[in-house]
Amino acid sequence: MQVDAEVSFILGRVLGECEVCGTTEGVQLECSRTAYHYEGKLDEAEDPNRQVALCRPHAEEHREHWDSMWADYYGGLI
């Protein structure tokens, strides 16, 4: 990860910005809903499974996306 991206990630967390649109209204940390193999430091910018800061509309889109992805995944296993 580039230094600028990591600084941006940290500042966004401090300022409480949505990682998608940058708004600060209604932003909360959401579970990533991912399960990637990762051996680095947890909950840092490079961690693909870290919590994500999202405004409520983007949190809803995030949940819908991962509900669909996991349904497809589990549907293929049965």
Backbone bond lengths (Angstrom), bond angles and torsions (degrees), N, CA, C in turn:
res aa  C-N    CA-C-N  psi(-1)  N-CA   C-N-CA  omega(-1)  CA-C   N-CA-C  phi
1 M - - - 1.450 - - 1.518 108.95 -
2 Q 1.304 115.98 139.26 1.452 120.81 177.59 1.513 110.35 -72.19
3 V 1.324 116.28 151.38 1.458 121.27 180.00 1.522 110.55 -57.62
4 D 1.329 117.46 -42.93 1.463 120.77 -178.81 1.525 111.69 -59.50
5 A 1.310 117.40 -40.61 1.462 120.99 179.87 1.523 110.78 -67.25
6 E 1.330 117.42 -39.61 1.457 120.31 179.36 1.526 110.89 -67.51
7 V 1.329 117.17 -42.00 1.463 121.31 177.24 1.521 109.46 -62.13
8 S 1.318 117.14 -42.82 1.460 121.74 178.21 1.529 111.14 -60.88
9 F 1.334 116.51 -42.05 1.461 121.36 178.19 1.535 110.37 -61.31
10 I 1.320 116.66 -47.27 1.468 121.17 -177.98 1.525 110.29 -64.93
11 L 1.330 116.99 -46.47 1.464 119.72 178.58 1.525 111.71 -61.64
12 G 1.322 116.06 -40.20 1.466 119.57 177.81 1.507 112.02 -60.84
13 R 1.328 116.70 -40.94 1.471 120.30 177.52 1.521 110.77 -65.01
14 V 1.328 116.84 -44.26 1.473 121.03 -178.88 1.530 110.42 -63.90
15 L 1.317 116.10 -41.48 1.462 120.54 -177.95 1.528 113.04 -82.35
16 G 1.325 116.91 -10.70 1.459 120.73 179.80 1.510 113.28 73.04
17 E 1.342 117.19 41.13 1.464 121.53 -177.79 1.525 111.49 -93.40
18 C 1.330 115.19 145.34 1.459 121.62 172.24 1.522 108.16 -65.51
19 E 1.316 116.73 133.10 1.467 121.03 -178.31 1.524 112.80 -71.54
20 V 1.326 117.63 -12.76 1.462 120.77 179.78 1.525 111.34 -95.76
21 C 1.331 116.78 -51.61 1.459 119.57 -172.62 1.530 114.81 -114.05
22 G 1.325 117.97 -11.56 1.460 120.91 177.08 1.515 115.72 85.93
23 T 1.326 118.12 -3.39 1.460 119.21 177.80 1.530 110.00 -65.89
24 T 1.323 116.01 158.42 1.464 120.46 175.94 1.528 111.02 -110.74
25 E 1.307 116.79 0.64 1.459 121.52 -176.93 1.526 111.72 -83.67
26 G 1.331 117.35 120.04 1.461 122.14 175.62 1.528 114.88 71.49
27 V 1.326 117.40 20.48 1.464 120.72 -176.76 1.533 110.66 -78.81
28 Q 1.328 115.09 132.11 1.463 122.43 176.55 1.524 108.25 -139.95
29 L 1.328 115.65 156.67 1.460 119.57 175.23 1.520 108.74 -78.11
30 E 1.319 115.20 132.99 1.457 122.86 179.78 1.523 108.85 -118.33
31 C 1.316 116.26 147.13 1.455 121.67 173.97 1.524 108.09 -59.95
32 S 1.327 117.11 140.07 1.464 119.97 -178.80 1.525 112.18 -67.42
33 R 1.332 116.47 -27.56 1.461 123.77 -178.70 1.523 112.22 67.57
34 T 1.347 116.30 16.63 1.454 121.38 179.62 1.521 110.14 -107.87
35 A 1.315 116.59 166.93 1.467 121.36 -179.86 1.526 110.02 -143.67
36 Y 1.325 115.91 48.74 1.456 120.60 -179.54 1.525 110.28 -78.21
37 H 1.331 116.19 147.51 1.452 120.76 174.04 1.521 107.85 -69.57
38 Y 1.340 115.91 127.74 1.462 120.48 -178.69 1.513 108.63 -152.30
39 E 1.322 117.40 130.39 1.458 121.57 -177.71 1.521 113.23 -114.20
40 G 1.314 118.45 5.82 1.461 121.71 179.93 1.524 111.42 -82.30
41 K 1.330 114.73 -168.17 1.467 120.34 178.61 1.525 109.57 -68.97
42 L 1.313 114.94 135.18 1.465 120.52 -176.71 1.521 112.03 -74.03
43 D 1.310 115.14 146.50 1.463 126.07 175.62 1.523 113.80 60.01
44 E 1.329 116.68 28.53 1.460 120.36 171.58 1.525 108.17 -101.36
45 A 1.310 116.85 172.04 1.465 121.65 -174.60 1.530 112.88 -54.25
46 E 1.320 118.43 -36.08 1.467 121.30 -177.10 1.525 113.72 -81.48
47 D 1.317 118.29 -11.74 1.464 122.49 -178.88 1.526 109.43 -72.25
48 P 1.339 118.46 112.76 1.463 119.90 -177.92 1.531 113.02 -70.02
49 N 1.321 117.23 -13.34 1.463 121.44 -178.99 1.527 112.90 -103.30
50 R 1.331 117.12 7.29 1.464 120.53 -177.39 1.525 110.50 -67.76
51 Q 1.313 114.98 160.63 1.454 119.81 174.30 1.528 108.54 -66.38
52 V 1.312 116.04 148.84 1.459 120.62 -179.97 1.519 109.59 -116.23
53 A 1.334 115.96 138.50 1.460 122.09 178.73 1.527 108.01 -86.93
54 L 1.333 115.87 116.66 1.467 119.85 -175.98 1.529 111.15 -136.25
55 C 1.343 115.46 143.65 1.462 120.43 170.60 1.532 106.59 -71.67
56 R 1.306 117.47 167.57 1.468 120.41 -174.89 1.531 112.94 -61.40
57 P 1.344 120.90 -44.10 1.473 118.13 178.68 1.533 112.68 -62.59
58 H 1.323 117.81 -41.11 1.458 119.88 179.92 1.529 111.32 -73.60
59 A 1.322 117.95 -28.42 1.468 120.45 175.23 1.526 109.76 -64.84
60 E 1.326 116.88 -40.58 1.465 120.88 178.40 1.525 110.49 -63.81
61 E 1.329 117.14 -44.65 1.468 120.83 177.08 1.526 110.80 -60.92
62 H 1.329 116.38 -41.53 1.470 122.32 179.46 1.530 110.53 -60.64
63 R 1.334 116.62 -47.48 1.472 120.61 -179.81 1.524 111.08 -64.07
64 E 1.331 117.57 -43.95 1.465 121.06 178.87 1.526 110.89 -61.18
65 H 1.322 116.80 -43.69 1.464 121.33 179.55 1.523 110.76 -59.91
66 W 1.340 116.67 -50.17 1.467 118.86 -176.60 1.520 112.72 -74.10
67 D 1.332 118.20 -28.69 1.476 119.47 172.41 1.525 109.28 -59.98
68 S 1.335 115.94 -44.22 1.459 121.11 179.62 1.528 111.47 -66.41
69 M 1.317 117.12 -44.48 1.471 120.99 -179.63 1.528 110.82 -61.04
70 W 1.334 117.06 -46.21 1.466 120.09 -179.24 1.521 111.41 -69.31
71 A 1.333 117.79 -34.64 1.472 120.11 176.27 1.532 110.13 -63.20
72 D 1.335 116.49 -42.59 1.462 120.16 177.07 1.522 110.84 -62.91
73 Y 1.313 116.05 -43.14 1.467 121.08 -179.30 1.522 110.86 -61.17
74 Y 1.337 115.74 -53.86 1.464 119.29 -178.70 1.523 111.81 -68.03
75 G 1.317 118.07 -30.85 1.454 121.19 176.78 1.516 112.17 -63.14
76 G 1.303 116.68 -31.91 1.463 121.17 178.58 1.510 113.47 -77.54
77 L 1.326 116.75 -18.01 1.466 120.17 -179.05 1.514 112.55 -85.78
78 I 1.318 117.24 -23.59 1.481 120.30 -174.16 1.503 110.55 -85.65
